Amino acid sequence: MEEAVETAQDVIEYETDEDEKVTAAVIKKALKDLINDLKGNTSDSARRELKNLQVQEKQITALETRIKTSKTALKALVDELGLKIQLKRLGGEGFKAESQELIRQVEGQLASLDPHNKDDKKKISALNKDKSALDARLSRTDHILNSIGGALTEEEARQLILQKLYDVAHDELNRYLNAEKRGLIQIAENLWDKYAVSSREMEHERSETLAVLDGFLRGVGYLA
């Protein structure tokens, strides 16, 4: 989306005011104004520009639609996951009892509202939507429960807890070992910087030592 907005901004040469944030809505409005201005112009250059602007507008609109659709799909997946987690934790009977209690609460609120009152009408509409969602969730309980392999058993819960404890301990141990490893590497690097001698330096020192030794041996007549 950012790339499409930037491209459209360059096309229309849109200049921002101080502290103005360039958004899709801002650029779309600017595009729409320019498109409306050009619609009555019949020159070839105006038509070409109009077509280009319309392309930019369609691209941004298409991206907005895709983003909205993706957000809706993501919300549905998140809601579905939350529902499955609740079912796995509570089991079918516990989940149904919880849902039925929520429905009773909604029905109690609906009974206290006046359908002829303007303010109450909005509340009634919202509560009816909630009730419909709860009814739909309740009707799908058995199907979803079967799809996730039933409620969490005591043994499965024990295994999950043990796995969680293992993962935490494993992560902490790895963190500690990595920290110790970095410390050892740093010590080794410091020692290397302090005491390391290149092969060339060693060869030079060896040659000097041999020269001194040769001189000493010649001095005592051991070497000619």
C-alpha positions as CSV (number, residue, x, y, z in Angstrom):
1,M,0.0,0.0,0.0
2,E,2.8,2.5,0.9
3,E,4.4,1.9,-2.5
4,A,1.1,2.5,-4.3
5,V,0.5,5.7,-2.3
6,E,4.0,7.0,-3.0
7,T,3.7,6.2,-6.7
8,A,0.3,8.0,-6.9
9,Q,1.8,10.9,-5.0
10,D,4.6,11.2,-7.5
11,V,2.2,11.0,-10.4
12,I,0.0,13.9,-9.2
13,E,3.0,15.8,-7.7
14,Y,1.2,16.1,-4.4
15,E,2.9,18.5,-2.0
16,T,2.2,17.9,1.7
17,D,1.5,20.6,4.2
18,E,3.7,20.9,7.3
19,D,3.2,17.9,9.6
20,E,0.7,16.4,7.2
21,K,0.7,12.6,7.0
22,V,0.2,11.2,3.5
23,T,-2.3,8.4,3.7
24,A,-4.3,6.4,1.1
25,A,-7.3,8.5,2.0
26,V,-5.5,11.7,1.4
27,I,-4.1,10.6,-2.0
28,K,-7.4,9.2,-3.1
29,K,-9.1,12.5,-2.3
30,A,-6.5,14.3,-4.3
31,L,-6.8,11.9,-7.2
32,K,-10.6,12.2,-7.1
33,D,-10.4,16.0,-7.3
34,L,-8.0,15.9,-10.2
35,I,-10.2,13.2,-12.0
36,N,-13.3,15.4,-11.6
37,D,-11.4,18.4,-13.0
38,L,-10.3,16.5,-16.1
39,K,-13.5,14.7,-16.9
40,G,-14.8,17.7,-18.9
41,N,-11.6,18.2,-20.8
42,T,-11.6,16.5,-24.3
43,S,-8.0,17.1,-25.3
44,D,-5.7,14.1,-25.9
45,S,-3.3,15.0,-23.2
46,A,-6.1,15.5,-20.6
47,R,-7.6,12.1,-21.6
48,R,-4.2,10.4,-21.2
49,E,-3.7,12.0,-17.8
50,L,-7.2,11.1,-16.7
51,K,-6.6,7.5,-17.6
52,N,-3.4,7.4,-15.7
53,L,-5.0,9.0,-12.6
54,Q,-7.9,6.5,-12.8
55,V,-5.4,3.6,-12.9
56,Q,-3.7,5.0,-9.8
57,E,-7.1,5.3,-8.0
58,K,-8.1,1.8,-9.0
59,Q,-4.8,0.3,-7.7
60,I,-5.2,2.0,-4.3
61,T,-8.9,1.0,-4.1
62,A,-8.0,-2.6,-5.0
63,L,-5.3,-2.8,-2.3
64,E,-7.7,-1.3,0.3
65,T,-10.2,-4.1,-0.6
66,R,-7.5,-6.8,-0.3
67,I,-6.4,-5.4,3.0
68,K,-9.9,-5.3,4.3
69,T,-10.6,-8.8,3.1
70,S,-7.4,-10.1,4.7
71,K,-8.2,-8.4,8.0
72,T,-11.7,-10.0,8.0
73,A,-10.3,-13.4,7.2
74,L,-7.6,-13.0,9.9
75,K,-10.2,-12.0,12.5
76,A,-12.3,-15.1,11.6
77,L,-9.3,-17.3,12.0
78,V,-8.4,-15.7,15.4
79,D,-12.0,-16.1,16.6
80,E,-12.0,-19.7,15.4
81,L,-8.7,-20.4,17.2
82,G,-10.0,-18.8,20.4
83,L,-13.1,-21.0,20.2
84,K,-11.1,-24.2,19.7
85,I,-8.8,-23.3,22.7
86,Q,-11.9,-22.7,24.9
87,L,-13.4,-26.0,23.8
88,K,-10.1,-27.9,24.3
89,R,-9.9,-26.4,27.8
90,L,-13.5,-26.6,28.9
91,G,-14.8,-29.6,27.0
92,G,-18.1,-29.8,25.3
93,E,-20.4,-29.7,28.3
94,G,-18.5,-26.9,30.1
95,F,-18.4,-24.8,26.9
96,K,-22.1,-25.3,26.2
97,A,-22.9,-24.4,29.8
98,E,-20.8,-21.2,29.5
99,S,-22.4,-20.3,26.2
100,Q,-25.9,-20.9,27.5
101,E,-25.2,-18.7,30.5
102,L,-24.1,-15.9,28.2
103,I,-27.2,-16.3,26.1
104,R,-29.4,-16.1,29.3
105,Q,-27.6,-12.9,30.2
106,V,-28.2,-11.4,26.8
107,E,-31.9,-12.4,26.9
108,G,-32.1,-10.8,30.4
109,Q,-30.7,-7.5,29.0
110,L,-33.1,-7.6,26.0
111,A,-36.1,-8.1,28.3
112,S,-35.2,-4.9,30.2
113,L,-35.1,-2.8,27.0
114,D,-37.9,-0.9,25.3
115,P,-38.0,-1.7,21.6
116,H,-39.9,1.6,21.0
117,N,-37.2,3.7,22.7
118,K,-34.7,5.1,20.2
119,D,-31.7,4.6,22.4
120,D,-32.8,1.1,23.4
121,K,-33.2,0.1,19.7
122,K,-29.5,0.4,19.1
123,K,-28.7,-1.7,22.2
124,I,-31.3,-4.3,21.1
125,S,-29.7,-4.5,17.7
126,A,-26.3,-5.0,19.2
127,L,-27.5,-7.6,21.7
128,N,-29.4,-9.5,19.0
129,K,-26.2,-9.8,17.0
130,D,-24.4,-11.1,20.1
131,K,-27.1,-13.6,20.7
132,S,-27.0,-14.8,17.1
133,A,-23.2,-15.3,17.3
134,L,-23.6,-17.2,20.6
135,D,-26.4,-19.4,19.1
136,A,-24.2,-20.1,16.1
137,R,-21.2,-20.9,18.3
138,L,-23.4,-23.2,20.4
139,S,-24.7,-25.1,17.4
140,R,-21.2,-25.7,16.1
141,T,-19.8,-27.0,19.4
142,D,-19.9,-30.7,18.8
143,H,-18.5,-30.4,15.2
144,I,-15.6,-28.2,16.3
145,L,-14.9,-30.4,19.3
146,N,-14.7,-33.5,17.1
147,S,-12.3,-31.6,14.7
148,I,-9.8,-30.9,17.5
149,G,-9.9,-34.4,18.9
150,G,-12.1,-33.7,21.9
151,A,-11.4,-32.0,25.2
152,L,-8.0,-31.9,26.8
153,T,-7.4,-35.0,29.0
154,E,-5.6,-35.0,32.3
155,E,-2.7,-36.9,30.7
156,E,-2.5,-34.5,27.8
157,A,-2.6,-31.6,30.2
158,R,0.3,-33.1,32.3
159,Q,2.3,-33.7,29.1
160,L,1.7,-30.1,28.0
161,I,2.8,-28.7,31.4
162,L,6.0,-30.9,31.4
163,Q,6.8,-29.8,27.8
164,K,6.3,-26.2,28.8
165,L,8.6,-26.6,31.8
166,Y,11.2,-28.4,29.6
167,D,11.0,-25.6,26.9
168,V,11.6,-22.9,29.6
169,A,14.5,-24.8,31.2
170,H,16.0,-25.6,27.8
171,D,15.8,-21.9,26.7
172,E,17.3,-20.7,29.9
173,L,20.1,-23.2,29.7
174,N,20.9,-22.3,26.1
175,R,20.9,-18.6,27.1
176,Y,23.4,-19.3,29.9
177,L,25.6,-21.5,27.7
178,N,25.6,-19.0,24.9
179,A,26.6,-16.2,27.3
180,E,29.4,-18.4,28.8
181,K,30.5,-19.3,25.2
182,R,30.7,-15.6,24.2
183,G,32.7,-14.9,27.4
184,L,35.2,-17.6,26.6
185,I,35.5,-16.5,23.0
186,Q,36.2,-12.9,24.2
187,I,38.8,-14.1,26.6
188,A,40.5,-16.2,23.9
189,E,40.4,-13.2,21.5
190,N,42.0,-10.9,24.2
191,L,44.7,-13.5,24.8
192,W,45.4,-13.8,21.1
193,D,45.6,-10.0,20.7
194,K,48.0,-9.8,23.6
195,Y,50.3,-12.8,23.0
196,A,49.9,-13.9,19.4
197,V,53.1,-13.8,17.3
198,S,53.0,-14.1,13.5
199,S,54.9,-16.8,11.7
200,R,57.1,-14.1,10.2
201,E,58.0,-12.7,13.6
202,M,58.8,-16.3,14.8
203,E,61.0,-16.9,11.8
204,H,62.9,-13.7,12.3
205,E,63.5,-14.4,16.0
206,R,64.6,-17.9,15.1
207,S,67.1,-16.6,12.6
208,E,68.5,-14.1,15.1
209,T,68.8,-16.8,17.8
210,L,70.6,-19.1,15.3
211,A,73.0,-16.3,14.3
212,V,73.9,-15.7,18.0
213,L,74.4,-19.4,18.6
214,D,76.6,-19.7,15.5
215,G,78.7,-16.8,16.7
216,F,79.1,-18.3,20.1
217,L,80.1,-21.7,18.6
218,R,82.7,-20.1,16.3
219,G,84.0,-18.2,19.3
220,V,84.8,-21.4,21.2
221,G,86.2,-23.0,18.1
222,Y,83.4,-25.5,17.6
223,L,82.6,-24.2,14.2
224,A,85.1,-23.2,11.5
